[in-house]
Amino acid sequence: MGDREDFMSRVNDLYRFEAIQGHLGWDQETIMPSKGAKSRGEILAWLAGQRHSRLIEPELGHLISRLENTEMDDFLAANVREMRRKFDEAVKLPNQFVSEFTKARSEALIAWQKARSDADFSQFESHLENMVALTQKKVEYLGTDNTPYDVLLDEYEVGMTVADYDPLFAGLKQRLVPLLAKIMKSDVIIPSLPEEMNFPVAAQEEFCNQVSKAMGFDFQAGRMDVSTHPFCAGLWPDDTRFTTRFDEKDPFSCLYAVMHESGHGLYEQGLPRDHSYSPVGMAVSLGVHESQSRFWENQIGRTSAFWDIAMPWFREQFPECPDWDSETLDLVANEVKPDFIRVEADEITYNLHIMIRYEIEKMIFNEGLAVKDIPATWNKMMKDWFGIDVPNDSLGCLQDIHWSMGAFGYFPTYTLGNLYAAQLLHTMSKELGNIEEIISSGDWSSMLTWLRTRIHENGSVMTPSKLIESATGNAPSPEAFLNYVESKYSKLYNL
Amino acid sequence: MGDREDFMSRVNDLYRFEAIQGHLGWDQETIMPSKGAKSRGEILAWLAGQRHSRLIEPELGHLISRLENTEMDDFLAANVREMRRKFDEAVKLPNQFVSEFTKARSEALIAWQKARSDADFSQFESHLENMVALTQKKVEYLGTDNTPYDVLLDEYEVGMTVADYDPLFAGLKQRLVPLLAKIMKSDVIIPSLPEEMNFPVAAQEEFCNQVSKAMGFDFQAGRMDVSTHPFCAGLWPDDTRFTTRFDEKDPFSCLYAVMHESGHGLYEQGLPRDHSYSPVGMAVSLGVHESQSRFWENQIGRTSAFWDIAMPWFREQFPECPDWDSETLDLVANEVKPDFIRVEADEITYNLHIMIRYEIEKMIFNEGLAVKDIPATWNKMMKDWFGIDVPNDSLGCLQDIHWSMGAFGYFPTYTLGNLYAAQLLHTMSKELGNIEEIISSGDWSSMLTWLRTRIHENGSVMTPSKLIESATGNAPSPEAFLNYVESKYSKLYNL
């Protein structure tokens, strides 16, 4: 067997283990009986161990080194590049450290759940200190010429550093804060759902299925299920599964979760199948993944053009709903309101939520902010930027799961998703023509085809920012997003 | 690491791979989207390869040999015994042969599906010849001092040979054939379901859930789903899943499938969890597994005592059903009728169906019956034993999937299940008292506890026949079963 074949066979094995982990994780979140949790945890840990011991095999390192010195096509080169990253990281981290981290994380997760439910930061404080300390140790093991926080940012969106994010966030803040102030002063009144109405689960499911199919999600190569927190799992070639949740008082919560997760699902269904079970055949980054979900959820789904098409479907399922026009539904779906919870935020305040987390993470890892000072820092920023007083830490710095899992540096990818989506929409409209007209036509296949070619089919052959540049002609930037929200919300709120 | 630890760690790894295969197989049969079939087939083949390469590692063989010469407790001894079997078999079969067999089997399976649907044996003949030839080759590789068919029988029920089955089946036939003749002459009329009635799926599900819970199946440690052919998969500690199917014209089909599969499920839920992921922690054999399903399905479920308890549950779900008494339902559930299809057969004719398959398999492997002569042989036996003319091979020798999969020697375990179940019932009634009274009381926990202690908790520490002997005081024999059916059907049919 030649080096390339040997390398690819090892890589494929690693990614097959990962796919199995993904499948058992999906099952755990959706349909596993409750008592199965213990044995599921054990088998997932065992799979992680199987995968890790293969990843650190010295022969894999030798193969990578030898291939790095040969001529390679773009796909093999991308695989070698990504495996170099993974191999180096796995080899640099001592086994004992990885176990310690894993153990601390499960303890922190349990403490966080309790602390959030009791709105009591003190229960979580020592665990968070531990996660921060272990993460700092991890940064030391990995080593860097940049700042410590850069190491963490790079884990979630390759190539992005503080030097990239700082100007990007500054640019966003400069125009989002005044826009928000203007919206707050608008006298446009947002209608609300009639309180006495009930939206049965079966009918919501039917409606959301219809929307997801219209987007192009292939239900012969995927499924929709129910879980506490909606998510999408690529799982297997031609088997992509996403989830949603149902609230009988609010059909929009499920609808936009489905559009969001279907957007992720379309990306997974469009990945290059010739390269399954290898890095280059996977989605390139969290930021690009989020751009696909946000594109469909916000830029398609939260428009009056969408409701022109979807209102008859909606009324078919809920014949007793008020006789709203699509402009009204557009307003309902786009209400802007500075509030405490990120996952419920509108398009304007969402990125401000992210920035607060980014600034605090930067302070922790680059400027030595003490964990005990996080709540006060958080609350001050909410007051300064949103003008609201955080009543307790459950509505403040305890709301997100990420830190309890040691996922520092993850949040900014959400904002990247929003920016990328706006850049894609802008270029798409230049090439395909008026997007509102396409949405109103009900045939959305041209948009999906465009995303397939520009994004999905490229897998991870380019870095995230190169991919966005190749798809849109511009490097990642906040410009398109700001133009999009300023124009959209000026119309909605008569600014 | 000592030999025992090294051995057990390797064994646990093998069985973890097997559990993953089981999980992905369950998913494939129940909820996998259709286009996922190709990648699912690939990953299952990959897992089989991963497992096989670990099984044939020479160091495992050395460990087994060394342990065989040490003092071991019963559980470790059982594990070593079973791994010796598996290791020897895996090592004796050349890789190329295993691939050839696997390939021939998938082709035969496809040909069989088509042949059955077209009722055309000629489409399947050459494939079946191939499967027989490969199976004969397999017997040669494995080697034996007994007859070739004995090698195959032993694969599915360790320790059982032609010398065991022949007298057992002869004893059965001797009393079942006259019993059947008497029943056929009885003037008892079996009522049938009102044709115009519909039994909605949701109500059937509710009813069957209630029955399964009454049996003691723990739905916090298991699930019920839907598949074309009902089955039960042990999967994981505290995560056992069975399936059923729904026919809106016939609620009994689903009910008895659920009781059957819940019986399998109770066995899985009762296995010794300290020994998970090793042979001794698994169900001991197909025959014993089938005894658990048949016990609940037939000996509990097809009685008027069962209907005393279940009729109110049934009527709650189907308020418009006729006002039958439990004796009537007992008759409906126990109708005896010589017919073509095994899986739809009653308790009397079922074992005759099995015997036809056993005799033909014995003729093929021990007496050189040519594949082309199978249909005529089959049809003659159906005429001789059942008095019916097989109109086409779909209702004859093409009805079962087993031969297309090369599973020769499997069928007799179904009959063993029936015999074991009757032996268990007989001993249970001596120890717990009148079983009809226990069933009528609605509290079935004493029966489950008895099965737990006598069967489930023993895992595979004994051979199947030793387990039955230890549970009932008697070696496997047809006596208890014959007494059971003679007494039951004499009453039902006024013989």
Interface residues (C-beta under 8 A of the other chain):
Chain A: R16 A19 I20 H23 L24 D27 I31 M32 P33 S34 K35 G36 K38 S39 R40 I43 W46 D218 F219 Q220 A221 G222 R223 W236 P237 D238 D239 S276
Chain B: R16 A19 I20 H23 L24 D27 I31 M32 P33 S34 K35 G36 K38 S39 R40 I43 W46 D218 F219 Q220 A221 G222 R223 W236 P237 D238 D239 S276
